Amino acid sequence: MTKTNIKLGSITNLSDARWAAAAGVDFMGFCFHAANPFFIPPVKAKEIIEWTTGVQVIAEFNEMPLQDISAIAELLHVDFIQVENDITNNDLKSVGVAFIKSIDVSKFSNKEVLDIANAYKDAFAFNLCASNNNYDCDFLVSFCKDYPVIWSLEADEKSIQQIIVSFKPFAINLQAGFEEKTGLKEFDKLDMLVNLIGNNG
């Protein structure tokens, strides 16, 4: 069976980044959209990235303008950028970093999702998320077969193995969360999820 990659998204602290490296996580994400509760200043992200090795870095921008995306990507030397807005395929390519297109599948029809995928033909992967449960699972099985998908839809210890078997996504996105206080955080749940993914990847 093909390996299921793991992304730890929206990292805000060094503890999460170090855990990701030690756990064999493939990608770690940092959110630079100021309105997001997981926002991290680029300077702080740079410090964390410099302390971490062996994990590819994804800069998460949501709906930020291209100029800001380019500046942060250059500052941090990230491996990928992830966007949700309507910046064109060619403009994203101009940043000079592989890009991931995020799609809220609950906001679009199946045809519209396919149209978006076709419009962003150079995307490294498609990050699928949902603001509600209004999406077509049968369609997603087909989409995951045809495109590399980072699964950011709902997944927990009860469903994650079935998601891997049924949908076969390229990667599963896990949420980093916050520290209880600086340097103090429990990773039992994340350890369990990584183990479950590994047993089916």
Secondary structure, DSSP 4 states (H G I P E B T S, - for coil): -PPPEEEEES--SHHHHHHHHHHT-SEEEEE--TTSTTB--HHHHHHHHHT--SSEEEEEEET--HHHHHHHHHHHT-SEEEE-S---HHHHHTTSSEEEEEEETTSS-HHHHHHHHHHTTT-SEEEEE-SSS---HHHHHHHHHHS-EEE-S---TTTHHHHHHHH--SEEEEE----SBTTB---HHHHHHHHHHHTT-
